[in-house]
Amino acid sequence: MAQTSEWIVAEITPLSPTARAIRFNASEKLSFFPGQFFMLQFNLANKQGFKIPEGKEAVQKRAFSISSSPLSDFVEITVKKTQNPFISSYLVDFLKVGEKVIAAGPYGRFYFNEKETENNLLLLGAGSGIAPLISIIHYISEKNFPINIVLLYSNKSETDILWRKEIELLAEKNKFFRHLFTITQDINNNSWTGQRGRITPRIIADYLSDSGKTDCYLCGPLEFVRNMEEMLLNLNIQKEKIKKEIYE
């Protein structure tokens, strides 16, 4: 059931040159499934270096998936600058600890429910699409569910990999969790020894344990989600086992 509450910015952590993890203290305990989103209302203010564009209102609403687990005593979102930044620019470069937002939610059917799940999860993400997926991973790890999780995560460059240390640490702690990072550009980065190029059917097949008993969660830009869904269907994943969330 949707609820409205006030959140106060408690901590802002850089995840990359263009992305931040924003942690809030909520005025009341929140109940949501990992993967769901909240509508956040921001009251923007002109600041040094930031000016509300002409024709734009100071009060703005945007949807953000929760990156933290429902079991945490805080809520956290992942924000990355978009190609035409306005709200994302404010949040990444100008938001301050102590600012307040109004949150409404939770919303969305893209979520993990332990009562309705297979023993294998395949998580496919690109860019800031990692946000709801990291929430799912956190939750399953904290509950110690014996669920096999594979995360295939694509980014343009090594510095774009959000939550990298967190993901690597979770993989060390949870024997059921495997991951693969791949970068599609950054061709001059000779220090990168990991996977290069887009996620392919071959990569998915190598990590797919049992196509008949696997739930798939896809999150990222529209083209990415469409391509991943097509690959999964061609690998005999049933359409009803594919959940999608598109990030613009």
Stockholm file with secondary structure:
# STOCKHOLM 1.0

chainA/1-248         MAQTSEWIVAEITPLSPTARAIRFNASEKLSFFPGQFFMLQFNLANKQGFKIPEGKEAVQKRAFSISSSPLSDFVEITVKKTQNPFISSYLVDFLKVGEKVIAAGPYGRFYFNEKETENNLLLLGAGSGIAPLISIIHYISEKNFPINIVLLYSNKSETDILWRKEIELLAEKNKFFRHLFTITQDINNNSWTGQRGRITPRIIADYLSDSGKTDCYLCGPLEFVRNMEEMLLNLNIQKEKIKKEIYE
#=GR chainA/1-248 SS CCEEEEEEEEEEEEEETTEEEEEEEESSCCCCCTTCEEEEEEECCCBTTBCCCTTCCSEEEEEEEBCSCTTSSSEEEEEECCSSCSHHHHHHHTCCTTCEEEEEEEECSCCCCGGGCCSEEEEEEEGGGHHHHHHHHHHHHHHTCCCEEEEEEEESSGGGCTTHHHHHHHHHHCTTEEEEEEESSCTTCTTCCSEESCCCHHHHHHHCSCGGGEEEEEEECHHHHHHHHHHHHHTTCCGGGEEEEECC
#=GC SS_cons         CCEEEEEEEEEEEEEETTEEEEEEEESSCCCCCTTCEEEEEEECCCBTTBCCCTTCCSEEEEEEEBCSCTTSSSEEEEEECCSSCSHHHHHHHTCCTTCEEEEEEEECSCCCCGGGCCSEEEEEEEGGGHHHHHHHHHHHHHHTCCCEEEEEEEESSGGGCTTHHHHHHHHHHCTTEEEEEEESSCTTCTTCCSEESCCCHHHHHHHCSCGGGEEEEEEECHHHHHHHHHHHHHTTCCGGGEEEEECC
//
